[in-house]
Every structure is written in structure tokens, then in C-alpha cells.
Amino acid sequence: MATSGSRVYTTLQFLGVLNAFGVFQTYYKSGVLFDRTLLDIAWIGAIQSFMVLLMGVNVGPIYN
């Protein structure tokens, strides 16, 4: 029961980060990465979500 609850909670947090990346993308464009295109900045979010899912597949069985 606790494992299922924590899995749902973690999934909701991850989806929140993915949905909020547009805010970070705007921040990056107006500040640090002002000379890059939005497509270049979008790679940050794509790689971030891929790494989170990849690590979840590898680390998940260790905790079970």
C-alpha cells in the first residue's frame, strides 16, 4: 500500500515538473540563454524527463 501511494505521489510530482517547464523555458530565454532559440532550450526539458524516466527504470527495482 505504501509503495503504491509513493509511486502515485512521485508520478504526480514528475508530471508537475514537466508541465512547469514552460515557465523555466521562458526564464532561460530571458536570462541566461538569451542568445539561444526556444528549440535549443526545449532540449533541456526533453533530456531532463528522459533522465528521470531512465533512472526510475534502473533504480526502481533496487528499492523493491
Secondary structure, DSSP 8 states (H G I E B T S, - for coil): -HHHHHHHHHHHHHHHHHHHHHHHHHHHHHTTTTTS-HHHHHHHHHHHHHHHHHHHHHHHHHH-
